[in-house]
Amino acid sequence: MDMKLDTVLVGIDELPRAEAAVRAGLALAGALEARARFVHAVPVPLPVWPDVDTTRLVELNEASVAAAREHLAGALDPLLREAGAKTTVAEALEVLPGNPSRVLVDHAEDVDADLIVLGPHKRRALFDFGSTARGVLSQVHCSVWVQPREYTPVRRILAPIDLSEPSLAALRMSLLLARELGATLDTLYCFDAPEFSWGGVPGYPDAGPAYLLDESREAVEREYHRVLDELDWAGVEHRRLFEDGAPVARILEHQGEYDLVSLGTHGRTGFAAAVLGSVAYACLKQSELPVLAIRYPERCWKAGA
């Protein structure tokens, strides 16, 4: 099986802030023989000025888009030349009016993007409903790569899994990516011990829950190794990590050992995500490493024989 990645879409807000995302998108497009596209959203002002009619407002928006395009084209052109990109700014850059999340989602659909690359994101409070990354991740049918720091070649990938079908599908995509990039791939399963509520017999040691916990842990670890034993690793160097603890905390503790965290997402969004939590989005928000959130089941990346 080969990875077939046709289009990498990079969302850029402003340069040089978005330079890390641009470099990551160009590097991935080059390594995977894909075309790189770029899109920038210009916020549309609300028609609250009483003396400005609709025609004048349209003219102002068009002028804003034209000015933004001229600025971005000048900043983007040397980056494309440096990367040896086969496309030109005129072919690759779109500047469109509208909300950034909506523009990215709609344009990703228009160009049939297989991967969206975003730059650094603002850190927000626990109840986070408004970031561009969350808006994009909740609506697109492709994977999302967030590049929070200067781009460096990916040589070591951490792929957390929970043995669900979405996470195993993401693992297969991560494996293909590792092979294409010449990277190693380590899987990580985090056994987050459940809280037992059985109190046992009053006056006697509460040994039952500990016994059940040990059995549960051993059963999960056996299944973890069984699943990985059946995976075709395609010659990719890899390790298996099975650790105790909450997934997000354990993943973040390993940051210094890797260049990328690659994991699946169920796409839960809005209030449910804020209350119940999302491992992929929590890592995306907190990680100092690039994070690749692989969507399931809509499409992920296309794979061909």
C-alpha positions as CSV (number, residue, x, y, z in Angstrom):
1,M,0.0,0.0,0.0
2,D,1.3,3.5,-0.9
3,M,0.3,6.9,0.4
4,K,-1.4,9.0,-2.2
5,L,-1.4,12.7,-1.1
6,D,-2.4,15.0,-3.9
7,T,-3.0,18.4,-2.2
8,V,-1.6,20.0,0.9
9,L,-3.5,23.2,1.8
10,V,-1.7,25.7,4.1
11,G,-3.8,28.2,6.0
12,I,-1.8,31.4,6.5
13,D,-2.8,34.3,8.7
14,E,0.2,36.6,8.2
15,L,3.9,36.3,7.4
16,P,6.4,35.9,9.0
17,R,4.1,34.4,11.7
18,A,2.9,31.7,9.4
19,E,6.3,30.9,8.0
20,A,6.6,27.7,10.1
21,A,3.3,26.4,8.5
22,V,4.4,27.3,5.0
23,R,7.7,25.5,5.4
24,A,6.0,22.5,6.8
25,G,3.5,22.4,4.0
26,L,6.1,22.8,1.3
27,A,8.3,20.1,2.9
28,L,5.4,17.6,3.1
29,A,4.3,18.4,-0.4
30,G,7.8,17.8,-1.7
31,A,8.4,14.6,0.2
32,L,5.0,13.1,-0.8
33,E,4.9,14.5,-4.3
34,A,1.8,16.6,-3.7
35,R,0.9,20.1,-4.8
36,A,1.0,22.8,-2.2
37,R,-1.8,25.4,-2.0
38,F,-2.2,28.4,0.3
39,V,-5.2,30.3,1.5
40,H,-5.6,33.4,3.6
41,A,-8.9,34.8,4.9
42,V,-9.6,38.5,5.2
43,P,-12.3,39.2,7.8
44,V,-15.3,40.9,6.4
45,P,-16.4,44.0,8.4
46,L,-20.1,44.1,9.5
47,P,-22.1,46.8,7.7
48,V,-22.5,49.0,10.8
49,W,-21.4,52.3,9.3
50,P,-24.6,54.3,8.6
51,D,-23.1,56.4,5.8
52,V,-21.6,53.5,3.8
53,D,-23.9,51.8,1.3
54,T,-23.6,48.2,0.2
55,T,-21.7,49.0,-3.0
56,R,-19.1,51.0,-1.1
57,L,-18.8,48.1,1.5
58,V,-18.1,45.7,-1.4
59,E,-15.4,48.0,-2.7
60,L,-13.8,48.2,0.7
61,N,-13.7,44.4,1.0
62,E,-12.3,44.0,-2.5
63,A,-9.6,46.6,-1.7
64,S,-8.7,44.7,1.6
65,V,-8.4,41.4,-0.3
66,A,-6.2,42.9,-3.0
67,A,-3.9,44.6,-0.5
68,A,-3.6,41.3,1.5
69,R,-2.9,39.3,-1.6
70,E,-0.2,41.7,-2.7
71,H,1.5,41.6,0.7
72,L,1.3,37.8,1.0
73,A,2.5,37.2,-2.5
74,G,5.6,39.2,-1.9
75,A,6.4,37.3,1.3
76,L,5.5,33.9,0.0
77,D,7.4,34.0,-3.3
78,P,10.9,33.7,-1.8
79,L,9.8,30.8,0.4
80,L,8.5,28.9,-2.6
81,R,11.7,29.6,-4.5
82,E,13.8,28.4,-1.6
83,A,11.9,25.1,-1.3
84,G,12.2,24.5,-5.1
85,A,8.4,24.4,-5.4
86,K,7.0,23.5,-8.8
87,T,4.2,26.0,-8.4
88,T,4.1,29.8,-8.5
89,V,2.4,32.2,-6.1
90,A,-0.1,33.1,-8.8
91,E,-1.1,29.5,-9.1
92,A,-1.0,28.5,-5.4
93,L,-2.3,31.5,-3.4
94,E,-5.9,32.3,-2.8
95,V,-7.0,35.3,-0.6
96,L,-10.7,35.2,0.2
97,P,-13.0,37.3,2.4
98,G,-14.7,35.7,5.4
99,N,-14.2,34.0,8.7
100,P,-10.9,32.1,8.7
101,S,-12.3,28.7,9.8
102,R,-15.2,28.9,7.2
103,V,-12.8,30.0,4.4
104,L,-10.4,27.1,5.2
105,V,-13.1,24.5,5.4
106,D,-14.8,25.7,2.2
107,H,-11.5,26.0,0.2
108,A,-10.3,22.6,1.4
109,E,-13.5,21.2,-0.2
110,D,-13.0,23.2,-3.4
111,V,-9.4,22.0,-3.9
112,D,-10.1,18.5,-2.6
113,A,-7.4,18.9,0.0
114,D,-6.0,15.8,1.7
115,L,-4.2,17.6,4.4
116,I,-4.5,21.1,6.0
117,V,-1.5,22.7,7.7
118,L,-1.9,25.4,10.2
119,G,0.6,27.6,12.1
120,P,0.9,28.6,15.7
121,H,-2.3,28.9,17.7
122,K,-3.2,30.9,20.7
123,R,-3.5,29.1,24.0
124,R,-7.0,29.5,25.4
125,A,-8.9,28.6,28.5
126,L,-10.4,25.2,29.2
127,F,-13.7,26.0,27.6
128,D,-12.4,26.8,24.1
129,F,-15.1,27.2,21.4
130,G,-13.6,29.8,19.1
131,S,-10.1,28.9,17.8
132,T,-9.5,28.5,14.0
133,A,-7.9,25.1,14.6
134,R,-10.9,23.8,16.5
135,G,-13.3,25.2,13.9
136,V,-11.4,23.5,11.1
137,L,-10.8,20.2,12.8
138,S,-14.5,19.9,13.6
139,Q,-15.7,20.4,10.0
140,V,-13.2,19.2,7.5
141,H,-13.1,15.8,6.0
142,C,-9.3,15.6,5.9
143,S,-6.4,15.5,8.4
144,V,-5.0,18.6,10.1
145,W,-1.4,19.3,10.9
146,V,-0.6,22.1,13.4
147,Q,3.0,23.4,13.3
148,P,3.5,25.4,16.5
149,R,7.3,26.0,16.0
150,E,10.0,26.3,13.4
151,Y,9.8,23.4,11.0
152,T,12.4,20.7,11.3
153,P,12.6,17.4,9.4
154,V,10.4,14.7,10.9
155,R,12.6,11.7,12.0
156,R,10.8,10.4,15.0
157,I,7.0,10.0,15.2
158,L,4.9,9.2,18.3
159,A,1.6,7.6,17.5
160,P,-0.7,7.2,20.5
161,I,-3.5,4.7,20.1
162,D,-6.4,3.4,22.1
163,L,-7.2,0.2,20.1
164,S,-10.4,1.8,18.6
165,E,-10.9,1.5,14.9
166,P,-10.3,5.3,14.4
167,S,-7.0,5.1,16.3
168,L,-5.9,2.0,14.3
169,A,-6.8,3.6,11.0
170,A,-4.7,6.7,12.1
171,L,-1.9,4.3,13.0
172,R,-1.9,2.9,9.5
173,M,-1.7,6.3,8.1
174,S,1.1,7.3,10.5
175,L,3.0,4.2,9.4
176,L,2.7,5.2,5.8
177,L,3.9,8.7,6.6
178,A,6.8,7.4,8.6
179,R,7.9,5.2,5.7
180,E,7.6,8.1,3.2
181,L,9.6,10.4,5.5
182,G,12.2,7.9,6.5
183,A,11.1,8.3,10.2
184,T,10.9,5.9,13.1
185,L,7.5,5.3,14.6
186,D,6.7,4.5,18.3
187,T,3.2,3.5,19.4
188,L,2.0,4.5,22.8
189,Y,-1.0,3.0,24.8
190,C,-1.9,4.8,28.0
191,F,-3.7,2.6,30.5
192,D,-5.8,5.0,32.5
193,A,-7.0,3.0,35.4
194,P,-10.7,3.2,36.0
195,E,-12.0,4.2,39.4
196,F,-13.7,1.3,41.1
197,S,-16.7,2.1,43.3
198,W,-17.1,-1.3,45.1
199,G,-16.3,-0.9,48.7
200,G,-15.8,-4.5,49.7
201,V,-16.8,-5.9,53.2
202,P,-16.6,-3.4,56.1
203,G,-13.6,-4.0,58.3
204,Y,-11.7,-6.0,55.7
205,P,-9.0,-5.0,53.2
206,D,-10.4,-3.8,49.9
207,A,-8.3,-6.2,47.7
208,G,-11.0,-6.9,45.0
209,P,-10.5,-3.7,43.0
210,A,-6.7,-4.1,42.8
211,Y,-7.0,-7.7,41.6
212,L,-9.5,-6.7,39.0
213,L,-7.3,-3.8,37.9
214,D,-4.3,-6.1,37.4
215,E,-6.4,-8.4,35.3
216,S,-7.8,-5.6,33.2
217,R,-4.3,-4.1,32.6
218,E,-2.9,-7.5,31.6
219,A,-5.8,-8.2,29.2
220,V,-5.4,-4.8,27.5
221,E,-1.7,-5.1,27.2
222,R,-2.1,-8.5,25.6
223,E,-4.6,-7.1,23.1
224,Y,-2.3,-4.2,22.4
225,H,0.6,-6.5,21.4
226,R,-1.7,-8.9,19.5
227,V,-3.0,-6.0,17.3
228,L,0.5,-4.7,16.7
229,D,1.8,-8.2,15.9
230,E,-0.7,-8.3,13.0
231,L,0.3,-5.0,11.5
232,D,2.5,-4.8,8.4
233,W,5.3,-2.4,9.5
234,A,6.7,-2.2,6.0
235,G,10.3,-2.1,7.3
236,V,9.7,1.0,9.4
237,E,11.8,1.0,12.6
238,H,9.4,1.0,15.6
239,R,8.9,0.5,19.3
240,R,5.9,-0.3,21.5
241,L,5.2,1.7,24.6
242,F,2.6,0.6,27.2
243,E,2.3,3.0,30.1
244,D,0.1,3.9,33.0
245,G,-1.5,7.3,33.3
246,A,-3.8,9.8,31.6
247,P,-3.2,9.9,27.8
248,V,-2.6,13.6,27.4
249,A,-0.2,13.9,30.3
250,R,1.8,10.9,29.2
251,I,1.9,12.1,25.5
252,L,3.2,15.5,26.5
253,E,5.8,14.0,28.8
254,H,7.4,12.3,25.7
255,Q,7.6,15.5,23.7
256,G,11.4,15.9,24.0
257,E,11.9,12.5,22.3
258,Y,10.0,13.1,19.0
259,D,9.4,15.5,16.1
260,L,5.7,14.8,15.6
261,V,2.7,13.5,17.5
262,S,0.3,11.7,15.1
263,L,-3.0,10.4,16.3
264,G,-6.6,9.9,15.3
265,T,-9.6,12.1,16.2
266,H,-13.3,11.2,16.5
267,G,-14.1,14.8,15.6
268,R,-16.2,15.5,18.8
269,T,-16.7,19.2,19.0
270,G,-18.5,22.0,20.8
271,F,-19.8,21.7,24.3
272,A,-19.3,17.9,24.4
273,A,-15.6,18.3,23.6
274,A,-15.2,21.0,26.2
275,V,-16.8,18.9,28.9
276,L,-15.7,15.4,27.9
277,G,-12.3,16.3,26.5
278,S,-10.6,15.3,23.3
279,V,-7.1,13.8,23.4
280,A,-6.3,15.0,19.9
281,Y,-7.4,18.6,20.5
282,A,-5.8,18.8,24.0
283,C,-2.5,17.7,22.5
284,L,-3.0,20.2,19.7
285,K,-3.5,23.0,22.2
286,Q,-0.7,22.1,24.6
287,S,2.0,20.4,22.6
288,E,5.2,22.2,21.7
289,L,5.6,19.6,18.9
290,P,3.7,19.5,15.6
291,V,0.5,17.5,15.9
292,L,-1.1,15.6,13.1
293,A,-4.8,14.9,13.8
294,I,-6.1,12.2,11.4
295,R,-9.8,12.3,10.7
296,Y,-12.0,9.2,10.7
297,P,-13.9,7.8,9.0
298,E,-14.7,10.2,6.2
299,R,-11.4,10.0,4.2
300,C,-8.1,10.6,6.0
301,W,-5.5,10.3,3.3
302,K,-6.2,8.2,0.2
303,A,-4.3,5.0,-0.1
304,G,-3.8,3.1,-3.3
305,A,-2.4,-0.4,-4.0
